[in-house]
Amino acid sequence: MFIERLPEFIGNHPVLSLGMVAATIALIYNEVSRFIQGYKSVTPSQLTQLINRQDALLVDVSALKDFEQGHIPGARQVAMSQMDAENPALAKVRSLPVAICCRNGVQSAQAARRLVKAGFEQVYNLEGGVAAWQRAELPLVSGKS
């Protein structure tokens, strides 16, 4: 059986075995961190449902120039420096669903973590950002919100 021959395989292929152990640990770490991050990553279609069914507030943390070039309809631009519980506009929606997006999903993940730390209960991050929204062929609007 496989288990009986495992020590022999490890002895004959130590580098391959260590690589497999490292890959397994990285995979477990990635999944555990996603589970405990406190916010949920959503796809463009899931974000659409969240906005339509739960009236989620959509916050775009892209730079103002990027935001004005094209953003998701209904999004409000908020600078990363304002992503905290002290922001009066955000403090009002602490218990409501808040979806965060940016150009590519990196800054919005940081913003989502900040909101979770600040006590927001329902935080969502658009995975892949506005770029993923565009790839899904969903509409963008330009100018200020």
C-alpha positions in Angstrom: 0.0 0.0 0.0 0.9 3.7 -0.3 1.5 4.3 3.4 3.9 1.4 3.7 6.0 2.8 0.8 5.9 6.4 1.9 9.1 6.3 4.0 11.0 4.8 1.1 9.6 7.5 -1.2 10.6 10.3 1.2 14.1 8.8 1.6 14.6 8.6 -2.2 13.1 12.0 -3.0 13.8 14.4 0.0 13.5 17.6 -2.1 10.2 16.6 -3.7 8.9 15.6 -0.3 9.9 18.9 1.3 8.3 20.8 -1.6 5.1 18.9 -1.1 5.1 19.7 2.7 5.8 23.4 2.0 3.0 23.5 -0.6 0.6 21.9 1.8 1.5 24.3 4.6 1.1 27.3 2.3 -2.3 26.0 1.1 -3.5 25.5 4.7 -2.2 28.9 5.8 -3.9 30.6 2.8 -7.2 29.0 3.6 -7.1 29.6 7.3 -6.2 33.3 6.8 -9.1 33.7 4.3 -11.4 32.2 6.9 -10.3 34.5 9.8 -9.8 37.7 7.8 -13.2 39.0 8.9 -14.5 40.0 5.5 -15.8 38.0 2.5 -14.4 38.3 -1.0 -17.1 38.5 -3.7 -17.2 38.2 -7.4 -18.7 40.8 -9.6 -22.0 38.9 -9.9 -22.1 38.4 -6.1 -21.5 42.1 -5.7 -24.4 42.9 -8.0 -26.7 40.7 -5.9 -25.4 42.2 -2.7 -26.2 45.7 -4.0 -29.6 44.8 -5.4 -30.8 42.6 -2.6 -29.2 44.0 0.5 -28.7 47.6 -0.6 -25.0 47.4 0.3 -23.0 50.6 0.4 -20.3 50.4 -2.3 -17.1 52.3 -1.4 -14.3 52.7 -4.0 -10.9 53.4 -2.5 -9.2 54.0 -5.8 -7.3 57.3 -6.3 -9.7 60.1 -7.3 -8.3 60.3 -10.8 -8.8 56.5 -11.4 -12.3 56.8 -9.9 -13.3 59.6 -12.2 -12.0 57.7 -15.2 -14.4 54.8 -14.5 -16.2 53.3 -11.5 -19.0 51.0 -10.7 -22.4 52.8 -10.8 -23.5 53.9 -7.3 -19.9 53.7 -5.8 -18.7 56.4 -3.5 -15.0 57.4 -3.6 -13.4 57.4 -0.1 -9.6 57.9 0.3 -7.7 55.1 2.1 -6.8 57.6 4.8 -10.5 58.0 5.7 -11.2 54.3 6.0 -11.7 54.1 9.8 -14.5 54.2 12.3 -14.0 57.9 12.9 -15.3 58.8 9.4 -18.8 60.1 10.1 -20.1 58.8 6.7 -18.9 55.3 7.4 -19.7 55.2 11.1 -23.4 55.5 10.2 -23.3 52.3 8.3 -21.4 50.1 10.8 -24.1 47.4 10.9 -25.1 47.6 7.2 -23.4 45.6 4.4 -20.4 47.6 3.1 -18.6 46.5 -0.1 -15.2 47.8 -0.9 -13.5 48.0 -4.3 -10.5 49.5 -6.0 -8.8 49.2 -9.3 -7.4 45.7 -8.8 -8.5 44.5 -5.4 -5.3 45.1 -3.4 -6.1 48.4 -1.7 -9.6 47.3 -1.1 -8.5 44.3 0.8 -6.5 46.5 3.1 -9.5 48.8 3.5 -11.7 45.9 4.3 -9.4 44.7 7.1 -9.4 48.3 8.5 -13.2 48.3 8.6 -13.4 44.9 10.3 -10.9 46.1 12.9 -13.1 49.2 13.4 -16.1 46.9 14.2 -18.0 46.8 10.9 -20.1 43.7 10.8 -20.7 42.9 7.1 -17.7 43.8 5.0 -17.2 42.5 1.5 -14.3 43.0 -0.9 -14.7 42.8 -4.7 -12.1 40.3 -5.7 -10.1 41.6 -8.6 -11.5 45.1 -8.2 -12.9 47.2 -11.0 -10.7 45.3 -13.4 -12.7 42.1 -12.6 -15.9 44.1 -13.0 -14.8 45.2 -16.5 -13.8 41.6 -17.4 -17.3 40.5 -16.5 -18.6 43.1 -19.0 -20.5 45.1 -16.4 -21.1 48.8 -16.8 -18.8 51.6 -15.6 -19.6 55.3 -15.2 -17.1 58.1 -15.4 -16.9 61.4 -13.5 -17.7 62.1 -9.9 -20.3 60.0 -8.0 
